[in-house]
């Protein structure tokens, strides 16, 4: 009886996903950045409905992952890999800002108007390196969001961080299990760098297997910023089907992250696992006030990006790229 019920639920989830036409899955593409040979692979994520959160029966479940609830999302694109130091350095150095972008996109942002991040005065990788294809770490949500604004200005497309819902939907790739490959964490090493195999440092992107939607390192390597304020009881306030949820961040802490990192045990890499940032990640910052751009104690935190095909109005850009100043 239990097996039959589980198969029924799985079939319903598959039906819900397949009920959306293929036209709602954006075409994959490669984002060029004028003035450089670096590129960003973007994969189309189809519109759909899914069960967000984890069931009460999931092993190692934490209370903030429930209750499970239906979420409906519009289609979007997501970067297949985490953003690297090389890519982020384009924004830091601003050496290609004056190279014209031949494309006309959905947004019109002057690249000269995008705030520049401070150049770190120490090795922000904390000895793990900034070499080829290594994911950036120790960035704040502001630093990640301003990279998205700069990239949008360079390309004409609207880039931002993913919401928690978008991140989980993409990580699950149609699955209902703890991980996209099932419930058995013994298989995690095929897909992720985490405490058991990372040797306490992050690794080059794309070395492990991707999930069924072509996304690499969704679990482990570096934890990934989302757009959302971390609210432990957010799910309790959602009724029926919630469309495109976004818990707009109004405070600097805690901010929501997903995916776990090289530093974490397997249970923190589950698709539904959530956690929030803390001021302790800037504990060793000698500046006063502390940097808005860099953490000193969170090399395990990075990000990936999404592209929204239906950008907000210009008046609302700051919700996605805005500078969130500490309230204390």
MARKOL-572685 format. One record per residue (C-alpha): residue number from 0; x, y negated, z negated; residue in one letter. Coordinates in Angstrom, 1 decimal. Layout:
REM residues N
k: NUM | X: X | Y: Y | Z: Z | r: A
...
//
This chain:
REM residues 328
k: 0 | X: 0.0 | Y: 0.0 | Z: 0.0 | r: X
k: 1 | X: 2.8 | Y: -2.4 | Z: -0.9 | r: X
k: 2 | X: 4.6 | Y: -1.6 | Z: 2.4 | r: X
k: 3 | X: 1.4 | Y: -2.2 | Z: 4.4 | r: X
k: 4 | X: 0.8 | Y: -5.5 | Z: 2.7 | r: X
k: 5 | X: 4.3 | Y: -6.7 | Z: 3.3 | r: X
k: 6 | X: 4.1 | Y: -5.7 | Z: 7.0 | r: X
k: 7 | X: 0.8 | Y: -7.6 | Z: 7.3 | r: X
k: 8 | X: 2.3 | Y: -10.8 | Z: 5.8 | r: X
k: 9 | X: 5.3 | Y: -10.5 | Z: 8.1 | r: X
k: 10 | X: 3.0 | Y: -10.0 | Z: 11.1 | r: X
k: 11 | X: 1.0 | Y: -13.1 | Z: 10.1 | r: X
k: 12 | X: 4.2 | Y: -15.2 | Z: 9.8 | r: X
k: 13 | X: 5.4 | Y: -14.0 | Z: 13.2 | r: X
k: 14 | X: 2.0 | Y: -14.8 | Z: 14.7 | r: X
k: 15 | X: 2.1 | Y: -18.3 | Z: 13.3 | r: X
k: 16 | X: 5.5 | Y: -18.9 | Z: 14.7 | r: X
k: 17 | X: 4.7 | Y: -17.4 | Z: 18.1 | r: X
k: 18 | X: 1.4 | Y: -19.4 | Z: 18.3 | r: X
k: 19 | X: 3.5 | Y: -22.5 | Z: 19.3 | r: X
k: 20 | X: 4.4 | Y: -22.7 | Z: 23.0 | r: X
k: 21 | X: 8.0 | Y: -22.5 | Z: 24.2 | r: X
k: 22 | X: 7.6 | Y: -26.1 | Z: 25.4 | r: X
k: 23 | X: 7.7 | Y: -27.1 | Z: 21.7 | r: X
k: 24 | X: 11.3 | Y: -25.7 | Z: 21.4 | r: X
k: 25 | X: 13.6 | Y: -28.5 | Z: 22.6 | r: X
k: 26 | X: 16.3 | Y: -27.5 | Z: 25.0 | r: X
k: 27 | X: 19.8 | Y: -26.9 | Z: 23.5 | r: X
k: 28 | X: 22.4 | Y: -29.4 | Z: 24.5 | r: X
k: 29 | X: 25.9 | Y: -30.7 | Z: 23.8 | r: X
k: 30 | X: 26.3 | Y: -34.2 | Z: 22.5 | r: X
k: 31 | X: 29.2 | Y: -36.0 | Z: 24.0 | r: X
k: 32 | X: 30.8 | Y: -39.0 | Z: 22.2 | r: X
k: 33 | X: 32.2 | Y: -41.5 | Z: 24.6 | r: X
k: 34 | X: 35.8 | Y: -42.3 | Z: 24.2 | r: X
k: 35 | X: 36.7 | Y: -38.9 | Z: 22.8 | r: X
k: 36 | X: 36.8 | Y: -35.2 | Z: 23.8 | r: X
k: 37 | X: 35.0 | Y: -34.1 | Z: 20.6 | r: X
k: 38 | X: 31.4 | Y: -32.8 | Z: 21.0 | r: X
k: 39 | X: 28.6 | Y: -31.7 | Z: 18.8 | r: X
k: 40 | X: 26.5 | Y: -28.6 | Z: 19.8 | r: X
k: 41 | X: 22.8 | Y: -29.1 | Z: 19.1 | r: X
k: 42 | X: 20.3 | Y: -26.3 | Z: 19.1 | r: X
k: 43 | X: 16.5 | Y: -26.8 | Z: 19.6 | r: X
k: 44 | X: 14.4 | Y: -25.8 | Z: 16.6 | r: X
k: 45 | X: 10.8 | Y: -25.0 | Z: 17.6 | r: X
k: 46 | X: 7.8 | Y: -26.6 | Z: 15.9 | r: X
k: 47 | X: 6.0 | Y: -24.2 | Z: 13.5 | r: X
k: 48 | X: 4.6 | Y: -23.3 | Z: 10.2 | r: X
k: 49 | X: 6.4 | Y: -21.4 | Z: 7.4 | r: X
k: 50 | X: 6.1 | Y: -20.5 | Z: 3.8 | r: X
k: 51 | X: 8.5 | Y: -22.8 | Z: 1.9 | r: X
k: 52 | X: 10.0 | Y: -21.6 | Z: -1.4 | r: X
k: 53 | X: 10.4 | Y: -18.2 | Z: -2.8 | r: X
k: 54 | X: 7.9 | Y: -15.6 | Z: -4.1 | r: X
k: 55 | X: 7.9 | Y: -14.9 | Z: -7.9 | r: X
k: 56 | X: 9.3 | Y: -11.4 | Z: -7.1 | r: X
k: 57 | X: 12.5 | Y: -12.7 | Z: -5.4 | r: X
k: 58 | X: 15.6 | Y: -11.6 | Z: -7.2 | r: X
k: 59 | X: 17.5 | Y: -14.5 | Z: -9.0 | r: X
k: 60 | X: 14.6 | Y: -16.9 | Z: -8.2 | r: X
k: 61 | X: 14.6 | Y: -20.2 | Z: -10.1 | r: X
k: 62 | X: 11.4 | Y: -22.0 | Z: -11.0 | r: X
k: 63 | X: 12.0 | Y: -25.1 | Z: -8.8 | r: X
k: 64 | X: 11.6 | Y: -22.8 | Z: -5.8 | r: X
k: 65 | X: 7.9 | Y: -22.5 | Z: -6.3 | r: X
k: 66 | X: 5.1 | Y: -22.3 | Z: -5.8 | r: X
k: 67 | X: 5.4 | Y: -21.1 | Z: -2.3 | r: X
k: 68 | X: 3.4 | Y: -23.3 | Z: 0.1 | r: X
k: 69 | X: 2.7 | Y: -23.7 | Z: 3.7 | r: X
k: 70 | X: 4.7 | Y: -26.4 | Z: 5.6 | r: X
k: 71 | X: 4.1 | Y: -27.4 | Z: 9.2 | r: X
k: 72 | X: 7.0 | Y: -29.1 | Z: 11.0 | r: X
k: 73 | X: 7.5 | Y: -30.8 | Z: 14.4 | r: X
k: 74 | X: 10.3 | Y: -29.7 | Z: 16.7 | r: X
k: 75 | X: 13.8 | Y: -31.1 | Z: 16.2 | r: X
k: 76 | X: 17.4 | Y: -30.4 | Z: 17.0 | r: X
k: 77 | X: 20.0 | Y: -29.3 | Z: 14.5 | r: X
k: 78 | X: 23.8 | Y: -29.2 | Z: 14.8 | r: X
k: 79 | X: 25.0 | Y: -25.6 | Z: 15.1 | r: X
k: 80 | X: 27.9 | Y: -26.4 | Z: 12.8 | r: X
k: 81 | X: 28.7 | Y: -28.5 | Z: 9.8 | r: X
k: 82 | X: 30.3 | Y: -31.9 | Z: 10.6 | r: X
k: 83 | X: 34.1 | Y: -31.7 | Z: 10.6 | r: X
k: 84 | X: 36.8 | Y: -34.1 | Z: 9.3 | r: X
k: 85 | X: 37.7 | Y: -34.7 | Z: 13.0 | r: X
k: 86 | X: 34.2 | Y: -35.9 | Z: 13.8 | r: X
k: 87 | X: 33.8 | Y: -37.9 | Z: 10.7 | r: X
k: 88 | X: 37.2 | Y: -39.6 | Z: 11.3 | r: X
k: 89 | X: 35.7 | Y: -41.2 | Z: 14.5 | r: X
k: 90 | X: 33.3 | Y: -43.1 | Z: 12.3 | r: X
k: 91 | X: 36.0 | Y: -43.9 | Z: 9.7 | r: X
k: 92 | X: 38.5 | Y: -45.2 | Z: 12.1 | r: X
k: 93 | X: 36.0 | Y: -46.9 | Z: 14.5 | r: X
k: 94 | X: 38.5 | Y: -46.7 | Z: 17.4 | r: X
k: 95 | X: 35.9 | Y: -45.7 | Z: 20.0 | r: X
k: 96 | X: 33.3 | Y: -48.2 | Z: 19.1 | r: X
k: 97 | X: 34.0 | Y: -50.4 | Z: 22.1 | r: X
k: 98 | X: 33.8 | Y: -47.6 | Z: 24.6 | r: X
k: 99 | X: 30.5 | Y: -48.0 | Z: 26.4 | r: X
k: 100 | X: 27.8 | Y: -45.3 | Z: 26.1 | r: X
k: 101 | X: 26.4 | Y: -44.5 | Z: 29.5 | r: X
k: 102 | X: 23.2 | Y: -43.0 | Z: 28.1 | r: X
k: 103 | X: 20.0 | Y: -44.8 | Z: 27.3 | r: X
k: 104 | X: 18.3 | Y: -43.2 | Z: 24.4 | r: X
k: 105 | X: 15.4 | Y: -43.5 | Z: 22.0 | r: X
k: 106 | X: 17.0 | Y: -46.0 | Z: 19.7 | r: X
k: 107 | X: 18.7 | Y: -49.3 | Z: 20.2 | r: X
k: 108 | X: 21.3 | Y: -49.9 | Z: 17.5 | r: X
k: 109 | X: 24.3 | Y: -52.2 | Z: 17.8 | r: X
k: 110 | X: 27.4 | Y: -50.1 | Z: 16.8 | r: X
k: 111 | X: 29.1 | Y: -53.2 | Z: 15.5 | r: X
k: 112 | X: 26.3 | Y: -53.7 | Z: 12.9 | r: X
k: 113 | X: 26.8 | Y: -50.2 | Z: 11.3 | r: X
k: 114 | X: 28.6 | Y: -50.5 | Z: 8.0 | r: X
k: 115 | X: 32.0 | Y: -48.9 | Z: 7.9 | r: X
k: 116 | X: 33.0 | Y: -46.5 | Z: 5.2 | r: X
k: 117 | X: 36.1 | Y: -47.1 | Z: 3.1 | r: X
k: 118 | X: 39.2 | Y: -45.3 | Z: 4.1 | r: X
k: 119 | X: 40.1 | Y: -42.8 | Z: 1.3 | r: X
k: 120 | X: 43.3 | Y: -43.7 | Z: -0.5 | r: X
k: 121 | X: 43.9 | Y: -40.1 | Z: -1.6 | r: X
k: 122 | X: 43.5 | Y: -36.7 | Z: 0.0 | r: X
k: 123 | X: 39.7 | Y: -36.2 | Z: -0.3 | r: X
k: 124 | X: 40.0 | Y: -32.6 | Z: 0.8 | r: X
k: 125 | X: 41.9 | Y: -32.0 | Z: -2.5 | r: X
k: 126 | X: 44.5 | Y: -30.0 | Z: -0.8 | r: X
k: 127 | X: 42.2 | Y: -27.8 | Z: 1.4 | r: X
k: 128 | X: 43.1 | Y: -29.8 | Z: 4.5 | r: X
k: 129 | X: 41.5 | Y: -31.9 | Z: 7.2 | r: X
k: 130 | X: 42.8 | Y: -29.8 | Z: 10.2 | r: X
k: 131 | X: 41.0 | Y: -28.7 | Z: 13.3 | r: X
k: 132 | X: 37.4 | Y: -27.5 | Z: 12.7 | r: X
k: 133 | X: 37.4 | Y: -27.8 | Z: 8.9 | r: X
k: 134 | X: 34.2 | Y: -29.1 | Z: 7.4 | r: X
k: 135 | X: 34.2 | Y: -32.5 | Z: 5.7 | r: X
k: 136 | X: 33.7 | Y: -32.5 | Z: 1.9 | r: X
k: 137 | X: 33.5 | Y: -35.0 | Z: -0.9 | r: X
k: 138 | X: 31.2 | Y: -37.3 | Z: 1.0 | r: X
k: 139 | X: 28.2 | Y: -39.0 | Z: -0.7 | r: X
k: 140 | X: 24.7 | Y: -39.1 | Z: 0.9 | r: X
k: 141 | X: 25.3 | Y: -42.7 | Z: 1.9 | r: X
k: 142 | X: 28.5 | Y: -41.7 | Z: 3.7 | r: X
k: 143 | X: 26.7 | Y: -38.8 | Z: 5.5 | r: X
k: 144 | X: 23.8 | Y: -41.1 | Z: 6.4 | r: X
k: 145 | X: 26.0 | Y: -43.9 | Z: 7.8 | r: X
k: 146 | X: 27.8 | Y: -41.4 | Z: 10.0 | r: X
k: 147 | X: 24.3 | Y: -40.5 | Z: 11.4 | r: X
k: 148 | X: 23.6 | Y: -44.2 | Z: 12.0 | r: X
k: 149 | X: 26.9 | Y: -44.7 | Z: 13.7 | r: X
k: 150 | X: 26.4 | Y: -41.6 | Z: 15.9 | r: X
k: 151 | X: 22.9 | Y: -42.9 | Z: 16.8 | r: X
k: 152 | X: 24.4 | Y: -46.2 | Z: 17.8 | r: X
k: 153 | X: 27.0 | Y: -44.5 | Z: 19.9 | r: X
k: 154 | X: 24.6 | Y: -42.1 | Z: 21.7 | r: X
k: 155 | X: 21.2 | Y: -43.8 | Z: 21.7 | r: X
k: 156 | X: 19.6 | Y: -40.8 | Z: 20.0 | r: X
k: 157 | X: 18.2 | Y: -40.8 | Z: 16.5 | r: X
k: 158 | X: 20.4 | Y: -38.7 | Z: 14.3 | r: X
k: 159 | X: 19.8 | Y: -38.2 | Z: 10.5 | r: X
k: 160 | X: 20.2 | Y: -35.7 | Z: 7.7 | r: X
k: 161 | X: 17.6 | Y: -32.9 | Z: 7.7 | r: X
k: 162 | X: 14.8 | Y: -32.9 | Z: 5.2 | r: X
k: 163 | X: 14.7 | Y: -30.0 | Z: 2.7 | r: X
k: 164 | X: 11.8 | Y: -28.5 | Z: 4.6 | r: X
k: 165 | X: 13.7 | Y: -28.7 | Z: 8.0 | r: X
k: 166 | X: 16.8 | Y: -27.2 | Z: 6.4 | r: X
k: 167 | X: 15.0 | Y: -24.2 | Z: 4.9 | r: X
k: 168 | X: 12.9 | Y: -23.6 | Z: 8.0 | r: X
k: 169 | X: 16.0 | Y: -23.5 | Z: 10.2 | r: X
k: 170 | X: 17.9 | Y: -21.3 | Z: 7.7 | r: X
k: 171 | X: 15.1 | Y: -18.8 | Z: 7.5 | r: X
k: 172 | X: 14.8 | Y: -18.6 | Z: 11.3 | r: X
k: 173 | X: 11.4 | Y: -16.9 | Z: 11.0 | r: X
k: 174 | X: 12.3 | Y: -14.7 | Z: 8.1 | r: X
k: 175 | X: 10.4 | Y: -14.2 | Z: 4.8 | r: X
k: 176 | X: 13.3 | Y: -12.6 | Z: 2.9 | r: X
k: 177 | X: 15.8 | Y: -14.1 | Z: 0.5 | r: X
k: 178 | X: 18.3 | Y: -14.4 | Z: 3.4 | r: X
k: 179 | X: 17.6 | Y: -14.5 | Z: 7.1 | r: X
k: 180 | X: 19.1 | Y: -11.0 | Z: 7.4 | r: X
k: 181 | X: 17.1 | Y: -9.5 | Z: 4.5 | r: X
k: 182 | X: 17.2 | Y: -9.2 | Z: 0.7 | r: X
k: 183 | X: 20.5 | Y: -7.4 | Z: 0.3 | r: X
k: 184 | X: 23.3 | Y: -9.8 | Z: -0.7 | r: X
k: 185 | X: 25.9 | Y: -7.1 | Z: 0.1 | r: X
k: 186 | X: 25.6 | Y: -8.2 | Z: 3.8 | r: X
k: 187 | X: 26.3 | Y: -11.9 | Z: 3.0 | r: X
k: 188 | X: 30.0 | Y: -11.7 | Z: 3.8 | r: X
k: 189 | X: 29.2 | Y: -11.2 | Z: 7.4 | r: X
k: 190 | X: 27.5 | Y: -14.6 | Z: 7.5 | r: X
k: 191 | X: 29.0 | Y: -16.8 | Z: 4.8 | r: X
k: 192 | X: 32.0 | Y: -18.0 | Z: 2.9 | r: X
k: 193 | X: 31.1 | Y: -17.8 | Z: -0.8 | r: X
k: 194 | X: 32.7 | Y: -17.0 | Z: -4.2 | r: X
k: 195 | X: 33.4 | Y: -13.3 | Z: -3.3 | r: X
k: 196 | X: 35.4 | Y: -14.0 | Z: -0.1 | r: X
k: 197 | X: 36.4 | Y: -17.6 | Z: 0.1 | r: X
k: 198 | X: 39.6 | Y: -17.6 | Z: -2.0 | r: X
k: 199 | X: 38.3 | Y: -20.9 | Z: -3.5 | r: X
k: 200 | X: 38.4 | Y: -23.1 | Z: -0.4 | r: X
k: 201 | X: 36.3 | Y: -23.9 | Z: 2.6 | r: X
k: 202 | X: 37.1 | Y: -22.4 | Z: 6.0 | r: X
k: 203 | X: 36.9 | Y: -23.4 | Z: 9.7 | r: X
k: 204 | X: 33.4 | Y: -23.7 | Z: 10.9 | r: X
k: 205 | X: 31.9 | Y: -20.9 | Z: 13.0 | r: X
k: 206 | X: 34.0 | Y: -18.0 | Z: 11.8 | r: X
k: 207 | X: 31.1 | Y: -16.0 | Z: 10.5 | r: X
k: 208 | X: 28.0 | Y: -14.7 | Z: 12.3 | r: X
k: 209 | X: 25.2 | Y: -17.2 | Z: 13.1 | r: X
k: 210 | X: 21.6 | Y: -16.8 | Z: 12.1 | r: X
k: 211 | X: 19.0 | Y: -15.8 | Z: 14.7 | r: X
k: 212 | X: 18.6 | Y: -19.4 | Z: 15.8 | r: X
k: 213 | X: 22.2 | Y: -19.9 | Z: 16.5 | r: X
k: 214 | X: 23.2 | Y: -21.8 | Z: 13.4 | r: X
k: 215 | X: 26.5 | Y: -21.1 | Z: 11.7 | r: X
k: 216 | X: 27.4 | Y: -21.5 | Z: 8.0 | r: X
k: 217 | X: 23.9 | Y: -22.3 | Z: 6.9 | r: X
k: 218 | X: 24.9 | Y: -20.2 | Z: 3.9 | r: X
k: 219 | X: 28.1 | Y: -21.1 | Z: 2.1 | r: X
k: 220 | X: 31.3 | Y: -22.8 | Z: 3.3 | r: X
k: 221 | X: 30.1 | Y: -26.3 | Z: 2.1 | r: X
k: 222 | X: 26.8 | Y: -27.1 | Z: 0.6 | r: X
k: 223 | X: 24.8 | Y: -29.5 | Z: 2.8 | r: X
k: 224 | X: 23.1 | Y: -32.8 | Z: 1.9 | r: X
k: 225 | X: 19.4 | Y: -33.3 | Z: 2.8 | r: X
k: 226 | X: 17.4 | Y: -36.5 | Z: 3.1 | r: X
k: 227 | X: 15.3 | Y: -35.7 | Z: 0.0 | r: X
k: 228 | X: 15.5 | Y: -36.7 | Z: -3.6 | r: X
k: 229 | X: 15.8 | Y: -33.6 | Z: -5.7 | r: X
k: 230 | X: 12.5 | Y: -33.2 | Z: -7.5 | r: X
k: 231 | X: 12.2 | Y: -29.9 | Z: -9.4 | r: X
k: 232 | X: 8.4 | Y: -30.0 | Z: -9.4 | r: X
k: 233 | X: 7.9 | Y: -31.3 | Z: -5.9 | r: X
k: 234 | X: 6.2 | Y: -28.2 | Z: -4.6 | r: X
k: 235 | X: 3.6 | Y: -28.2 | Z: -7.4 | r: X
k: 236 | X: 2.1 | Y: -31.4 | Z: -5.8 | r: X
k: 237 | X: 1.7 | Y: -29.9 | Z: -2.3 | r: X
k: 238 | X: -1.8 | Y: -28.6 | Z: -1.3 | r: X
k: 239 | X: -3.0 | Y: -26.6 | Z: 1.7 | r: X
k: 240 | X: -0.6 | Y: -27.2 | Z: 4.6 | r: X
k: 241 | X: 1.9 | Y: -30.0 | Z: 4.1 | r: X
k: 242 | X: 3.1 | Y: -31.6 | Z: 7.3 | r: X
k: 243 | X: 6.8 | Y: -32.8 | Z: 7.7 | r: X
k: 244 | X: 7.4 | Y: -33.4 | Z: 4.0 | r: X
k: 245 | X: 10.1 | Y: -35.8 | Z: 3.0 | r: X
k: 246 | X: 10.7 | Y: -36.8 | Z: -0.6 | r: X
k: 247 | X: 12.1 | Y: -40.3 | Z: 0.0 | r: X
k: 248 | X: 15.2 | Y: -40.9 | Z: -2.2 | r: X
k: 249 | X: 14.9 | Y: -44.0 | Z: -4.4 | r: X
k: 250 | X: 17.5 | Y: -43.1 | Z: -7.0 | r: X
k: 251 | X: 21.2 | Y: -42.2 | Z: -6.5 | r: X
k: 252 | X: 20.8 | Y: -38.9 | Z: -8.5 | r: X
k: 253 | X: 19.9 | Y: -36.2 | Z: -8.2 | r: X
k: 254 | X: 19.9 | Y: -35.8 | Z: -4.4 | r: X
k: 255 | X: 19.0 | Y: -32.5 | Z: -2.9 | r: X
k: 256 | X: 21.5 | Y: -30.1 | Z: -1.3 | r: X
k: 257 | X: 21.0 | Y: -26.7 | Z: 0.3 | r: X
k: 258 | X: 22.9 | Y: -23.6 | Z: 1.4 | r: X
k: 259 | X: 25.4 | Y: -23.2 | Z: -1.5 | r: X
k: 260 | X: 29.2 | Y: -23.3 | Z: -0.9 | r: X
k: 261 | X: 32.4 | Y: -21.4 | Z: -1.0 | r: X
k: 262 | X: 32.4 | Y: -22.1 | Z: -4.7 | r: X
k: 263 | X: 29.0 | Y: -20.4 | Z: -5.4 | r: X
k: 264 | X: 27.7 | Y: -16.9 | Z: -6.2 | r: X
k: 265 | X: 25.4 | Y: -15.1 | Z: -3.7 | r: X
k: 266 | X: 22.1 | Y: -16.1 | Z: -5.4 | r: X
k: 267 | X: 22.8 | Y: -19.8 | Z: -4.8 | r: X
k: 268 | X: 23.0 | Y: -19.2 | Z: -1.0 | r: X
k: 269 | X: 19.5 | Y: -17.8 | Z: -0.7 | r: X
k: 270 | X: 17.3 | Y: -19.7 | Z: 1.9 | r: X
k: 271 | X: 15.0 | Y: -21.1 | Z: -0.9 | r: X
k: 272 | X: 17.7 | Y: -22.0 | Z: -3.3 | r: X
k: 273 | X: 17.8 | Y: -25.7 | Z: -4.3 | r: X
k: 274 | X: 20.0 | Y: -27.9 | Z: -6.4 | r: X
k: 275 | X: 20.7 | Y: -31.6 | Z: -7.1 | r: X
k: 276 | X: 23.7 | Y: -33.8 | Z: -7.2 | r: X
k: 277 | X: 25.2 | Y: -35.1 | Z: -10.4 | r: X
k: 278 | X: 27.4 | Y: -38.1 | Z: -11.4 | r: X
k: 279 | X: 30.0 | Y: -35.6 | Z: -12.6 | r: X
k: 280 | X: 31.0 | Y: -35.2 | Z: -8.9 | r: X
k: 281 | X: 32.7 | Y: -38.7 | Z: -9.2 | r: X
k: 282 | X: 34.2 | Y: -38.2 | Z: -12.6 | r: X
k: 283 | X: 37.8 | Y: -38.8 | Z: -11.6 | r: X
k: 284 | X: 37.0 | Y: -41.9 | Z: -9.5 | r: X
k: 285 | X: 39.1 | Y: -44.7 | Z: -11.2 | r: X
k: 286 | X: 37.2 | Y: -47.5 | Z: -9.5 | r: X
k: 287 | X: 34.6 | Y: -49.6 | Z: -11.2 | r: X
k: 288 | X: 32.0 | Y: -49.5 | Z: -9.9 | r: X
k: 289 | X: 32.6 | Y: -46.0 | Z: -8.5 | r: X
k: 290 | X: 32.8 | Y: -45.5 | Z: -4.8 | r: X
k: 291 | X: 29.5 | Y: -45.4 | Z: -2.8 | r: X
k: 292 | X: 31.2 | Y: -43.4 | Z: -0.1 | r: X
k: 293 | X: 33.4 | Y: -40.7 | Z: -1.7 | r: X
k: 294 | X: 33.1 | Y: -38.1 | Z: -4.5 | r: X
k: 295 | X: 36.3 | Y: -37.1 | Z: -6.2 | r: X
k: 296 | X: 35.1 | Y: -33.8 | Z: -7.6 | r: X
k: 297 | X: 32.9 | Y: -32.2 | Z: -4.9 | r: X
k: 298 | X: 35.0 | Y: -30.9 | Z: -2.0 | r: X
k: 299 | X: 32.3 | Y: -28.2 | Z: -1.8 | r: X
k: 300 | X: 29.7 | Y: -30.7 | Z: -0.4 | r: X
k: 301 | X: 29.4 | Y: -31.7 | Z: 3.2 | r: X
k: 302 | X: 26.6 | Y: -32.0 | Z: 5.8 | r: X
k: 303 | X: 25.1 | Y: -31.1 | Z: 9.2 | r: X
k: 304 | X: 22.8 | Y: -33.3 | Z: 11.2 | r: X
k: 305 | X: 19.5 | Y: -33.2 | Z: 13.0 | r: X
k: 306 | X: 18.2 | Y: -35.2 | Z: 15.9 | r: X
k: 307 | X: 14.6 | Y: -36.4 | Z: 15.7 | r: X
k: 308 | X: 12.9 | Y: -36.6 | Z: 19.1 | r: X
k: 309 | X: 10.3 | Y: -39.1 | Z: 17.7 | r: X
k: 310 | X: 12.3 | Y: -41.7 | Z: 15.8 | r: X
k: 311 | X: 10.6 | Y: -44.0 | Z: 13.3 | r: X
k: 312 | X: 10.1 | Y: -47.7 | Z: 14.1 | r: X
k: 313 | X: 13.1 | Y: -49.9 | Z: 13.6 | r: X
k: 314 | X: 11.6 | Y: -51.4 | Z: 10.5 | r: X
k: 315 | X: 11.8 | Y: -47.9 | Z: 8.9 | r: X
k: 316 | X: 15.4 | Y: -47.0 | Z: 9.9 | r: X
k: 317 | X: 16.6 | Y: -47.8 | Z: 6.4 | r: X
k: 318 | X: 14.6 | Y: -44.9 | Z: 5.0 | r: X
k: 319 | X: 16.9 | Y: -42.6 | Z: 6.8 | r: X
k: 320 | X: 20.2 | Y: -44.5 | Z: 7.0 | r: X
k: 321 | X: 19.7 | Y: -47.0 | Z: 4.1 | r: X
k: 322 | X: 22.2 | Y: -47.8 | Z: 1.4 | r: X
k: 323 | X: 21.0 | Y: -46.3 | Z: -1.8 | r: X
k: 324 | X: 22.6 | Y: -48.3 | Z: -4.5 | r: X
k: 325 | X: 23.0 | Y: -46.9 | Z: -8.0 | r: X
k: 326 | X: 20.4 | Y: -48.1 | Z: -10.4 | r: X
k: 327 | X: 22.8 | Y: -48.2 | Z: -13.3 | r: X
//
